[in-house]
Amino acid sequence: MRIAVYGTGAVGGYFGGRLAAGGEDVVFIARGDHLRAIREHGLRVESFKGDFVIHPAQATDDPAQVGTVDAVLVTVKAWQVPDAANAMRPMIGNSTFVVPLENGVDAPDQLSAVLGRDRVLGGLSKIFSYIVEPGHIRHGGAEPVVAFGELDNQKSERAKRLQQAFANAGVRADIPADIHAAIWEKFLFIATISGIGSVCRAPIGVLRSIPQTRAMLEQSMNEILAVARAKGIAIREDVVARAMGFVDSLPPEGTASMQRDILDGKPSELEYQNGTIVRLGKELGIETPLHRFLYHALLPLEIRARGQIAFP
């Protein structure tokens, strides 16, 4: 398959790199120093699943230079999805489909609004990875997994083709029976560790080991579960227990990308994670006191990172 990775950061670089190493025709959309490093030295990935370098790598910052592709993996930050949807238009052919792998629950609708719902699948990824330096990505823990499926939950040949491409690359790729439930189950986990990790400024190992912060993790997940059910998402009854089991399996030094962005003074996905729970809770009449606290406590840092206010 000819696949474009729109946003070659820690997530897109890992999964796109695996696809390229597995023999797929992958084009990486990147920018700045990261793009220059990939062009000059290739894309380097370190992982307990095996290190590799894609060199030479097809990489550009201009989607118009790519031509049409079979699939686009969208791996930009959540707030960048609408702009990405418009920018990727030159790569969209008659049979191209788009798979968002963002944190959050809004990307499928945002992409559909620009590209048409028939071109968009639902998707998610599970991985702990980060950019060490331009052109260099490190997979720091957890078994890498992607999941995707049609928005009407019907089986499709295009989803199976992409699943096979990932399988050929040695990456687990699932097609859930209900992609919306799968997205919300991942959201329940990531919004929890992102918000609480950011406020506490502590890694997962600390959050899960202190009874008070462990209780916060469970409360956060239960608030998200209540919102999901009110929204009509068929999320499973044991989702909180399974998510906490996953938390307990992770490397103790692990942190979420939103937490790292906030602590580094960068714009983050706050609005699309904890902010989304607050917004939907209000719309649906569901109380979300912990998420209101997390969102409101982190909002000054987010506003400062976006240059709207200044303070030491």
Contacts in CASP RR format, 6 or more apart in sequence:
PFRMAT RR
TARGET T0000
AUTHOR 0000-0000-0000
METHOD contacts of the structure
MODEL  1
MRIAVYGTGAVGGYFGGRLAAGGEDVVFIARGDHLRAIREHGLRVESFKG
DFVIHPAQATDDPAQVGTVDAVLVTVKAWQVPDAANAMRPMIGNSTFVVP
LENGVDAPDQLSAVLGRDRVLGGLSKIFSYIVEPGHIRHGGAEPVVAFGE
LDNQKSERAKRLQQAFANAGVRADIPADIHAAIWEKFLFIATISGIGSVC
RAPIGVLRSIPQTRAMLEQSMNEILAVARAKGIAIREDVVARAMGFVDSL
PPEGTASMQRDILDGKPSELEYQNGTIVRLGKELGIETPLHRFLYHALLP
LEIRARGQIAFP
1 24 0 8 1.000
1 25 0 8 1.000
1 70 0 8 1.000
1 71 0 8 1.000
1 161 0 8 1.000
1 162 0 8 1.000
1 165 0 8 1.000
2 24 0 8 1.000
2 25 0 8 1.000
2 27 0 8 1.000
2 69 0 8 1.000
2 70 0 8 1.000
2 71 0 8 1.000
3 16 0 8 1.000
3 19 0 8 1.000
3 24 0 8 1.000
3 25 0 8 1.000
3 26 0 8 1.000
3 27 0 8 1.000
3 69 0 8 1.000
3 70 0 8 1.000
3 71 0 8 1.000
3 72 0 8 1.000
3 73 0 8 1.000
3 165 0 8 1.000
4 26 0 8 1.000
4 27 0 8 1.000
4 28 0 8 1.000
4 29 0 8 1.000
4 63 0 8 1.000
4 66 0 8 1.000
4 69 0 8 1.000
4 71 0 8 1.000
4 72 0 8 1.000
4 73 0 8 1.000
4 88 0 8 1.000
4 91 0 8 1.000
5 12 0 8 1.000
5 13 0 8 1.000
5 15 0 8 1.000
5 16 0 8 1.000
5 17 0 8 1.000
5 26 0 8 1.000
5 27 0 8 1.000
5 28 0 8 1.000
5 29 0 8 1.000
5 72 0 8 1.000
5 73 0 8 1.000
5 75 0 8 1.000
6 29 0 8 1.000
6 63 0 8 1.000
6 72 0 8 1.000
6 73 0 8 1.000
6 74 0 8 1.000
6 75 0 8 1.000
6 76 0 8 1.000
6 84 0 8 1.000
6 87 0 8 1.000
6 88 0 8 1.000
7 13 0 8 1.000
7 28 0 8 1.000
7 29 0 8 1.000
7 30 0 8 1.000
7 74 0 8 1.000
7 75 0 8 1.000
7 76 0 8 1.000
7 84 0 8 1.000
8 16 0 8 1.000
8 28 0 8 1.000
8 29 0 8 1.000
8 30 0 8 1.000
8 34 0 8 1.000
8 35 0 8 1.000
8 38 0 8 1.000
8 43 0 8 1.000
8 59 0 8 1.000
8 75 0 8 1.000
9 30 0 8 1.000
9 34 0 8 1.000
9 75 0 8 1.000
9 131 0 8 1.000
9 137 0 8 1.000
10 127 0 8 1.000
10 129 0 8 1.000
10 130 0 8 1.000
10 131 0 8 1.000
10 137 0 8 1.000
10 257 0 8 1.000
11 75 0 8 1.000
11 101 0 8 1.000
11 125 0 8 1.000
11 127 0 8 1.000
11 129 0 8 1.000
12 73 0 8 1.000
12 75 0 8 1.000
12 101 0 8 1.000
13 28 0 8 1.000
13 43 0 8 1.000
13 45 0 8 1.000
13 75 0 8 1.000
13 137 0 8 1.000
14 45 0 8 1.000
14 47 0 8 1.000
14 127 0 8 1.000
14 129 0 8 1.000
14 137 0 8 1.000
14 139 0 8 1.000
14 144 0 8 1.000
15 73 0 8 1.000
15 75 0 8 1.000
15 101 0 8 1.000
15 125 0 8 1.000
15 127 0 8 1.000
15 144 0 8 1.000
15 146 0 8 1.000
15 166 0 8 1.000
15 171 0 8 1.000
16 26 0 8 1.000
16 28 0 8 1.000
16 73 0 8 1.000
17 26 0 8 1.000
17 28 0 8 1.000
17 43 0 8 1.000
17 45 0 8 1.000
17 52 0 8 1.000
17 54 0 8 1.000
18 45 0 8 1.000
18 144 0 8 1.000
18 166 0 8 1.000
18 169 0 8 1.000
18 170 0 8 1.000
18 171 0 8 1.000
19 26 0 8 1.000
19 165 0 8 1.000
19 166 0 8 1.000
19 169 0 8 1.000
19 171 0 8 1.000
20 26 0 8 1.000
20 43 0 8 1.000
20 54 0 8 1.000
20 57 0 8 1.000
21 52 0 8 1.000
21 54 0 8 1.000
21 169 0 8 1.000
22 168 0 8 1.000
22 169 0 8 1.000
22 170 0 8 1.000
23 168 0 8 1.000
23 169 0 8 1.000
24 165 0 8 1.000
24 168 0 8 1.000
24 169 0 8 1.000
25 58 0 8 1.000
26 54 0 8 1.000
26 58 0 8 1.000
27 58 0 8 1.000
27 59 0 8 1.000
27 60 0 8 1.000
27 66 0 8 1.000
27 69 0 8 1.000
28 38 0 8 1.000
28 43 0 8 1.000
28 57 0 8 1.000
28 58 0 8 1.000
28 59 0 8 1.000
28 60 0 8 1.000
29 59 0 8 1.000
29 60 0 8 1.000
29 61 0 8 1.000
29 63 0 8 1.000
29 66 0 8 1.000
29 88 0 8 1.000
30 38 0 8 1.000
30 59 0 8 1.000
30 60 0 8 1.000
30 61 0 8 1.000
31 61 0 8 1.000
32 61 0 8 1.000
32 134 0 8 1.000
33 134 0 8 1.000
34 131 0 8 1.000
34 134 0 8 1.000
34 135 0 8 1.000
35 59 0 8 1.000
35 60 0 8 1.000
35 61 0 8 1.000
36 134 0 8 1.000
37 133 0 8 1.000
37 134 0 8 1.000
37 135 0 8 1.000
37 136 0 8 1.000
38 57 0 8 1.000
38 59 0 8 1.000
38 134 0 8 1.000
38 135 0 8 1.000
39 56 0 8 1.000
39 57 0 8 1.000
39 59 0 8 1.000
41 55 0 8 1.000
41 135 0 8 1.000
42 53 0 8 1.000
42 54 0 8 1.000
42 55 0 8 1.000
42 56 0 8 1.000
42 57 0 8 1.000
42 135 0 8 1.000
43 53 0 8 1.000
43 54 0 8 1.000
43 55 0 8 1.000
43 57 0 8 1.000
43 59 0 8 1.000
43 135 0 8 1.000
43 137 0 8 1.000
44 51 0 8 1.000
44 52 0 8 1.000
44 53 0 8 1.000
44 135 0 8 1.000
44 136 0 8 1.000
44 137 0 8 1.000
45 51 0 8 1.000
45 52 0 8 1.000
45 53 0 8 1.000
45 54 0 8 1.000
45 137 0 8 1.000
45 138 0 8 1.000
45 139 0 8 1.000
46 132 0 8 1.000
46 136 0 8 1.000
46 137 0 8 1.000
46 138 0 8 1.000
46 139 0 8 1.000
47 138 0 8 1.000
47 139 0 8 1.000
47 140 0 8 1.000
47 144 0 8 1.000
48 139 0 8 1.000
48 140 0 8 1.000
48 141 0 8 1.000
49 139 0 8 1.000
49 144 0 8 1.000
60 66 0 8 1.000
63 87 0 8 1.000
63 88 0 8 1.000
63 89 0 8 1.000
63 90 0 8 1.000
63 91 0 8 1.000
64 90 0 8 1.000
66 90 0 8 1.000
66 91 0 8 1.000
67 90 0 8 1.000
67 91 0 8 1.000
68 91 0 8 1.000
68 92 0 8 1.000
68 93 0 8 1.000
68 96 0 8 1.000
69 91 0 8 1.000
69 93 0 8 1.000
69 96 0 8 1.000
70 95 0 8 1.000
70 96 0 8 1.000
70 97 0 8 1.000
70 161 0 8 1.000
71 96 0 8 1.000
71 97 0 8 1.000
71 98 0 8 1.000
71 99 0 8 1.000
71 158 0 8 1.000
71 162 0 8 1.000
72 88 0 8 1.000
72 91 0 8 1.000
72 92 0 8 1.000
72 96 0 8 1.000
72 97 0 8 1.000
72 98 0 8 1.000
72 99 0 8 1.000
73 99 0 8 1.000
73 101 0 8 1.000
74 81 0 8 1.000
74 84 0 8 1.000
74 85 0 8 1.000
74 88 0 8 1.000
74 98 0 8 1.000
74 99 0 8 1.000
74 100 0 8 1.000
74 101 0 8 1.000
74 102 0 8 1.000
74 107 0 8 1.000
74 111 0 8 1.000
75 101 0 8 1.000
75 102 0 8 1.000
75 125 0 8 1.000
76 84 0 8 1.000
76 102 0 8 1.000
77 102 0 8 1.000
77 267 0 8 1.000
77 269 0 8 1.000
78 102 0 8 1.000
78 103 0 8 1.000
78 104 0 8 1.000
78 106 0 8 1.000
78 107 0 8 1.000
78 269 0 8 1.000
78 271 0 8 1.000
78 272 0 8 1.000
78 273 0 8 1.000
79 267 0 8 1.000
79 269 0 8 1.000
79 271 0 8 1.000
79 272 0 8 1.000
81 100 0 8 1.000
81 102 0 8 1.000
81 106 0 8 1.000
81 107 0 8 1.000
81 110 0 8 1.000
81 111 0 8 1.000
82 110 0 8 1.000
82 113 0 8 1.000
82 114 0 8 1.000
85 110 0 8 1.000
85 111 0 8 1.000
85 113 0 8 1.000
85 114 0 8 1.000
85 115 0 8 1.000
86 114 0 8 1.000
88 98 0 8 1.000
88 115 0 8 1.000
89 114 0 8 1.000
89 115 0 8 1.000
92 98 0 8 1.000
92 115 0 8 1.000
92 119 0 8 1.000
95 158 0 8 1.000
96 119 0 8 1.000
97 119 0 8 1.000
97 120 0 8 1.000
97 121 0 8 1.000
97 158 0 8 1.000
98 111 0 8 1.000
98 115 0 8 1.000
98 119 0 8 1.000
98 120 0 8 1.000
98 121 0 8 1.000
99 120 0 8 1.000
99 121 0 8 1.000
99 122 0 8 1.000
99 123 0 8 1.000
99 148 0 8 1.000
99 162 0 8 1.000
100 107 0 8 1.000
100 108 0 8 1.000
100 111 0 8 1.000
100 120 0 8 1.000
100 121 0 8 1.000
100 122 0 8 1.000
100 123 0 8 1.000
101 123 0 8 1.000
101 124 0 8 1.000
101 125 0 8 1.000
101 146 0 8 1.000
102 272 0 8 1.000
103 186 0 8 1.000
103 187 0 8 1.000
103 190 0 8 1.000
103 191 0 8 1.000
103 194 0 8 1.000
103 257 0 8 1.000
103 258 0 8 1.000
103 269 0 8 1.000
103 272 0 8 1.000
103 273 0 8 1.000
104 183 0 8 1.000
104 187 0 8 1.000
104 190 0 8 1.000
104 191 0 8 1.000
104 269 0 8 1.000
104 272 0 8 1.000
104 273 0 8 1.000
104 276 0 8 1.000
105 183 0 8 1.000
105 184 0 8 1.000
105 187 0 8 1.000
105 276 0 8 1.000
106 272 0 8 1.000
106 276 0 8 1.000
107 122 0 8 1.000
108 120 0 8 1.000
108 121 0 8 1.000
108 122 0 8 1.000
108 123 0 8 1.000
108 151 0 8 1.000
108 183 0 8 1.000
111 119 0 8 1.000
111 120 0 8 1.000
112 119 0 8 1.000
112 120 0 8 1.000
112 151 0 8 1.000
117 151 0 8 1.000
120 151 0 8 1.000
121 148 0 8 1.000
121 149 0 8 1.000
121 150 0 8 1.000
121 151 0 8 1.000
121 158 0 8 1.000
121 159 0 8 1.000
121 179 0 8 1.000
122 148 0 8 1.000
122 149 0 8 1.000
122 150 0 8 1.000
122 151 0 8 1.000
122 179 0 8 1.000
122 180 0 8 1.000
122 183 0 8 1.000
123 146 0 8 1.000
123 147 0 8 1.000
123 148 0 8 1.000
123 149 0 8 1.000
123 179 0 8 1.000
123 182 0 8 1.000
123 183 0 8 1.000
124 146 0 8 1.000
124 147 0 8 1.000
124 148 0 8 1.000
124 182 0 8 1.000
124 183 0 8 1.000
124 186 0 8 1.000
125 144 0 8 1.000
125 145 0 8 1.000
125 146 0 8 1.000
125 147 0 8 1.000
126 142 0 8 1.000
126 143 0 8 1.000
126 144 0 8 1.000
126 145 0 8 1.000
126 146 0 8 1.000
126 186 0 8 1.000
127 139 0 8 1.000
127 141 0 8 1.000
127 142 0 8 1.000
127 144 0 8 1.000
127 145 0 8 1.000
128 139 0 8 1.000
128 140 0 8 1.000
128 141 0 8 1.000
128 142 0 8 1.000
128 250 0 8 1.000
128 251 0 8 1.000
128 254 0 8 1.000
129 137 0 8 1.000
129 138 0 8 1.000
129 139 0 8 1.000
129 140 0 8 1.000
129 141 0 8 1.000
129 144 0 8 1.000
130 137 0 8 1.000
130 138 0 8 1.000
130 140 0 8 1.000
130 257 0 8 1.000
130 260 0 8 1.000
131 137 0 8 1.000
131 138 0 8 1.000
132 138 0 8 1.000
140 251 0 8 1.000
140 254 0 8 1.000
141 250 0 8 1.000
141 251 0 8 1.000
141 254 0 8 1.000
142 249 0 8 1.000
142 250 0 8 1.000
142 251 0 8 1.000
143 172 0 8 1.000
144 171 0 8 1.000
144 172 0 8 1.000
145 171 0 8 1.000
145 172 0 8 1.000
145 173 0 8 1.000
145 174 0 8 1.000
146 166 0 8 1.000
146 171 0 8 1.000
146 172 0 8 1.000
146 173 0 8 1.000
146 174 0 8 1.000
147 173 0 8 1.000
147 174 0 8 1.000
147 175 0 8 1.000
147 176 0 8 1.000
147 179 0 8 1.000
147 182 0 8 1.000
147 186 0 8 1.000
148 159 0 8 1.000
148 162 0 8 1.000
148 163 0 8 1.000
148 173 0 8 1.000
148 175 0 8 1.000
148 179 0 8 1.000
149 156 0 8 1.000
149 159 0 8 1.000
149 175 0 8 1.000
149 176 0 8 1.000
149 179 0 8 1.000
150 156 0 8 1.000
150 159 0 8 1.000
150 179 0 8 1.000
151 179 0 8 1.000
151 180 0 8 1.000
153 177 0 8 1.000
153 178 0 8 1.000
153 179 0 8 1.000
153 180 0 8 1.000
155 175 0 8 1.000
159 175 0 8 1.000
160 175 0 8 1.000
162 173 0 8 1.000
163 173 0 8 1.000
163 174 0 8 1.000
163 175 0 8 1.000
166 172 0 8 1.000
166 173 0 8 1.000
167 173 0 8 1.000
174 182 0 8 1.000
176 182 0 8 1.000
178 234 0 8 1.000
180 233 0 8 1.000
180 234 0 8 1.000
181 233 0 8 1.000
181 234 0 8 1.000
181 235 0 8 1.000
181 236 0 8 1.000
184 224 0 8 1.000
184 228 0 8 1.000
184 233 0 8 1.000
184 235 0 8 1.000
185 235 0 8 1.000
185 236 0 8 1.000
185 239 0 8 1.000
185 242 0 8 1.000
185 243 0 8 1.000
187 224 0 8 1.000
187 273 0 8 1.000
188 221 0 8 1.000
188 224 0 8 1.000
188 225 0 8 1.000
188 228 0 8 1.000
188 235 0 8 1.000
188 239 0 8 1.000
188 240 0 8 1.000
188 243 0 8 1.000
189 221 0 8 1.000
189 243 0 8 1.000
189 246 0 8 1.000
189 247 0 8 1.000
190 256 0 8 1.000
190 258 0 8 1.000
190 273 0 8 1.000
191 220 0 8 1.000
191 224 0 8 1.000
191 273 0 8 1.000
191 274 0 8 1.000
191 276 0 8 1.000
191 277 0 8 1.000
191 291 0 8 1.000
192 217 0 8 1.000
192 220 0 8 1.000
192 221 0 8 1.000
192 224 0 8 1.000
192 243 0 8 1.000
193 204 0 8 1.000
193 207 0 8 1.000
193 217 0 8 1.000
193 247 0 8 1.000
193 255 0 8 1.000
193 256 0 8 1.000
193 259 0 8 1.000
194 256 0 8 1.000
194 257 0 8 1.000
194 258 0 8 1.000
194 259 0 8 1.000
194 269 0 8 1.000
194 273 0 8 1.000
194 274 0 8 1.000
195 220 0 8 1.000
195 256 0 8 1.000
195 258 0 8 1.000
195 259 0 8 1.000
195 270 0 8 1.000
195 273 0 8 1.000
195 274 0 8 1.000
195 294 0 8 1.000
195 298 0 8 1.000
196 207 0 8 1.000
196 213 0 8 1.000
196 216 0 8 1.000
196 217 0 8 1.000
196 220 0 8 1.000
196 294 0 8 1.000
197 203 0 8 1.000
197 207 0 8 1.000
197 255 0 8 1.000
197 256 0 8 1.000
197 259 0 8 1.000
198 256 0 8 1.000
198 258 0 8 1.000
198 259 0 8 1.000
198 262 0 8 1.000
198 263 0 8 1.000
198 268 0 8 1.000
198 270 0 8 1.000
198 294 0 8 1.000
198 298 0 8 1.000
199 293 0 8 1.000
199 294 0 8 1.000
199 297 0 8 1.000
199 298 0 8 1.000
200 206 0 8 1.000
200 207 0 8 1.000
200 213 0 8 1.000
201 263 0 8 1.000
202 213 0 8 1.000
203 252 0 8 1.000
203 253 0 8 1.000
203 254 0 8 1.000
203 255 0 8 1.000
204 247 0 8 1.000
204 250 0 8 1.000
204 251 0 8 1.000
204 252 0 8 1.000
204 253 0 8 1.000
204 254 0 8 1.000
204 255 0 8 1.000
205 250 0 8 1.000
205 252 0 8 1.000
205 253 0 8 1.000
205 254 0 8 1.000
206 213 0 8 1.000
206 252 0 8 1.000
207 213 0 8 1.000
207 214 0 8 1.000
207 216 0 8 1.000
207 217 0 8 1.000
207 247 0 8 1.000
208 214 0 8 1.000
208 217 0 8 1.000
208 244 0 8 1.000
208 247 0 8 1.000
208 248 0 8 1.000
216 290 0 8 1.000
217 244 0 8 1.000
217 247 0 8 1.000
218 240 0 8 1.000
218 244 0 8 1.000
219 290 0 8 1.000
220 290 0 8 1.000
220 291 0 8 1.000
220 294 0 8 1.000
221 239 0 8 1.000
221 240 0 8 1.000
221 243 0 8 1.000
221 244 0 8 1.000
222 240 0 8 1.000
223 277 0 8 1.000
223 286 0 8 1.000
223 287 0 8 1.000
223 288 0 8 1.000
223 289 0 8 1.000
223 290 0 8 1.000
223 291 0 8 1.000
224 277 0 8 1.000
224 291 0 8 1.000
225 235 0 8 1.000
225 239 0 8 1.000
225 240 0 8 1.000
226 286 0 8 1.000
226 288 0 8 1.000
227 277 0 8 1.000
227 280 0 8 1.000
227 281 0 8 1.000
227 284 0 8 1.000
227 286 0 8 1.000
227 288 0 8 1.000
228 235 0 8 1.000
229 235 0 8 1.000
230 281 0 8 1.000
230 284 0 8 1.000
230 285 0 8 1.000
230 286 0 8 1.000
231 280 0 8 1.000
231 284 0 8 1.000
236 242 0 8 1.000
257 269 0 8 1.000
258 268 0 8 1.000
258 269 0 8 1.000
258 270 0 8 1.000
258 273 0 8 1.000
261 267 0 8 1.000
261 268 0 8 1.000
261 269 0 8 1.000
261 305 0 8 1.000
262 268 0 8 1.000
262 270 0 8 1.000
262 298 0 8 1.000
262 301 0 8 1.000
262 302 0 8 1.000
262 305 0 8 1.000
265 301 0 8 1.000
265 304 0 8 1.000
265 305 0 8 1.000
266 305 0 8 1.000
267 302 0 8 1.000
267 305 0 8 1.000
267 306 0 8 1.000
268 298 0 8 1.000
268 302 0 8 1.000
268 305 0 8 1.000
270 295 0 8 1.000
270 298 0 8 1.000
270 299 0 8 1.000
270 302 0 8 1.000
271 302 0 8 1.000
274 291 0 8 1.000
274 294 0 8 1.000
274 295 0 8 1.000
274 298 0 8 1.000
275 291 0 8 1.000
275 295 0 8 1.000
277 288 0 8 1.000
277 291 0 8 1.000
277 295 0 8 1.000
278 288 0 8 1.000
278 291 0 8 1.000
278 292 0 8 1.000
278 295 0 8 1.000
280 286 0 8 1.000
281 287 0 8 1.000
281 288 0 8 1.000
300 309 0 8 1.000
300 311 0 8 1.000
303 309 0 8 1.000
304 310 0 8 1.000
304 311 0 8 1.000
END
